[in-house]
Amino acid sequence: MSIIVQKKKGESKDDIIGKFRRLCLEEDIADEVKKRTAYIKPSEIRYAKKKIVVWRDKCRRRAKNSRRHDVKR
């Protein structure tokens, strides 16, 4: 995947650099480079996935409980 930024009439070098930077941020290129340069142990990957699952479950339970209390009687 390549990012191409073309200069349009009336744009300065700073504008082009800003466009390139925004495109890199949108594509999460810096995060991908960081992931690929450092080795992550498989146990750390499993721990991170488990942490996300626990967080989602917690949010779902919280949302379910808030809906239960919103009912007027």
PAKOLVEX-161684 format. One record per residue (C-alpha): residue number from 1; residue in one letter; x, y, z. Coordinates in Angstrom, 1 decimal. Layout:
BEGIN
pt resi=NUM | resn=a | xx=X | yy=Y | zz=Z
...
END
This chain:
BEGIN
pt resi=1 | resn=m | xx=0.0 | yy=0.0 | zz=0.0
pt resi=2 | resn=s | xx=1.4 | yy=3.3 | zz=-1.0
pt resi=3 | resn=i | xx=0.4 | yy=6.8 | zz=-0.1
pt resi=4 | resn=i | xx=0.6 | yy=9.3 | zz=-3.0
pt resi=5 | resn=v | xx=0.1 | yy=13.1 | zz=-2.4
pt resi=6 | resn=q | xx=0.0 | yy=15.2 | zz=-5.5
pt resi=7 | resn=k | xx=0.7 | yy=18.9 | zz=-5.4
pt resi=8 | resn=k | xx=-2.2 | yy=21.1 | zz=-6.5
pt resi=9 | resn=k | xx=-2.0 | yy=24.6 | zz=-7.8
pt resi=10 | resn=g | xx=-1.4 | yy=27.1 | zz=-4.9
pt resi=11 | resn=e | xx=-0.4 | yy=24.5 | zz=-2.3
pt resi=12 | resn=s | xx=2.8 | yy=25.0 | zz=-0.3
pt resi=13 | resn=k | xx=5.2 | yy=22.3 | zz=0.8
pt resi=14 | resn=d | xx=3.8 | yy=22.6 | zz=4.3
pt resi=15 | resn=d | xx=0.3 | yy=21.8 | zz=3.0
pt resi=16 | resn=i | xx=1.5 | yy=18.8 | zz=1.2
pt resi=17 | resn=i | xx=3.4 | yy=17.5 | zz=4.2
pt resi=18 | resn=g | xx=0.3 | yy=18.0 | zz=6.3
pt resi=19 | resn=k | xx=-1.8 | yy=16.0 | zz=3.9
pt resi=20 | resn=f | xx=0.7 | yy=13.2 | zz=3.9
pt resi=21 | resn=r | xx=0.8 | yy=13.2 | zz=7.7
pt resi=22 | resn=r | xx=-3.0 | yy=13.1 | zz=8.0
pt resi=23 | resn=l | xx=-3.2 | yy=10.2 | zz=5.5
pt resi=24 | resn=c | xx=-0.6 | yy=8.3 | zz=7.5
pt resi=25 | resn=l | xx=-2.6 | yy=8.9 | zz=10.7
pt resi=26 | resn=e | xx=-5.8 | yy=7.7 | zz=9.0
pt resi=27 | resn=e | xx=-4.1 | yy=4.5 | zz=7.8
pt resi=28 | resn=d | xx=-2.5 | yy=3.9 | zz=11.2
pt resi=29 | resn=i | xx=0.9 | yy=3.4 | zz=9.5
pt resi=30 | resn=a | xx=2.9 | yy=4.5 | zz=12.6
pt resi=31 | resn=d | xx=1.2 | yy=1.9 | zz=14.8
pt resi=32 | resn=e | xx=1.8 | yy=-0.8 | zz=12.2
pt resi=33 | resn=v | xx=5.5 | yy=0.0 | zz=12.0
pt resi=34 | resn=k | xx=5.7 | yy=0.0 | zz=15.8
pt resi=35 | resn=k | xx=4.1 | yy=-3.4 | zz=16.0
pt resi=36 | resn=r | xx=6.3 | yy=-4.9 | zz=13.3
pt resi=37 | resn=t | xx=9.6 | yy=-3.5 | zz=14.8
pt resi=38 | resn=a | xx=9.2 | yy=-4.9 | zz=18.3
pt resi=39 | resn=y | xx=8.6 | yy=-8.6 | zz=19.1
pt resi=40 | resn=i | xx=5.5 | yy=-9.3 | zz=21.2
pt resi=41 | resn=k | xx=5.4 | yy=-12.5 | zz=23.1
pt resi=42 | resn=p | xx=2.4 | yy=-14.8 | zz=22.3
pt resi=43 | resn=s | xx=1.4 | yy=-14.7 | zz=25.9
pt resi=44 | resn=e | xx=1.2 | yy=-10.9 | zz=25.8
pt resi=45 | resn=i | xx=-1.0 | yy=-11.1 | zz=22.7
pt resi=46 | resn=r | xx=-3.4 | yy=-13.5 | zz=24.5
pt resi=47 | resn=y | xx=-3.5 | yy=-11.4 | zz=27.6
pt resi=48 | resn=a | xx=-4.4 | yy=-8.3 | zz=25.5
pt resi=49 | resn=k | xx=-7.2 | yy=-10.1 | zz=23.7
pt resi=50 | resn=k | xx=-8.5 | yy=-11.4 | zz=27.0
pt resi=51 | resn=k | xx=-8.4 | yy=-7.9 | zz=28.5
pt resi=52 | resn=i | xx=-10.5 | yy=-6.6 | zz=25.5
pt resi=53 | resn=v | xx=-13.1 | yy=-9.4 | zz=26.0
pt resi=54 | resn=v | xx=-13.4 | yy=-8.7 | zz=29.7
pt resi=55 | resn=w | xx=-13.8 | yy=-5.0 | zz=29.0
pt resi=56 | resn=r | xx=-16.6 | yy=-5.6 | zz=26.4
pt resi=57 | resn=d | xx=-18.4 | yy=-7.9 | zz=28.7
pt resi=58 | resn=k | xx=-18.2 | yy=-5.3 | zz=31.5
pt resi=59 | resn=c | xx=-19.7 | yy=-2.6 | zz=29.2
pt resi=60 | resn=r | xx=-22.5 | yy=-4.9 | zz=28.0
pt resi=61 | resn=r | xx=-23.4 | yy=-5.7 | zz=31.6
pt resi=62 | resn=r | xx=-23.4 | yy=-2.1 | zz=32.5
pt resi=63 | resn=a | xx=-25.6 | yy=-1.2 | zz=29.5
pt resi=64 | resn=k | xx=-28.0 | yy=-4.1 | zz=30.3
pt resi=65 | resn=n | xx=-28.3 | yy=-3.0 | zz=33.9
pt resi=66 | resn=s | xx=-29.0 | yy=0.7 | zz=32.9
pt resi=67 | resn=r | xx=-31.8 | yy=-0.3 | zz=30.6
pt resi=68 | resn=r | xx=-33.4 | yy=-2.4 | zz=33.3
pt resi=69 | resn=h | xx=-33.5 | yy=0.7 | zz=35.7
pt resi=70 | resn=d | xx=-34.8 | yy=3.1 | zz=33.0
pt resi=71 | resn=v | xx=-38.3 | yy=1.5 | zz=33.0
pt resi=72 | resn=k | xx=-40.8 | yy=3.7 | zz=34.8
pt resi=73 | resn=r | xx=-43.3 | yy=1.8 | zz=37.0
END
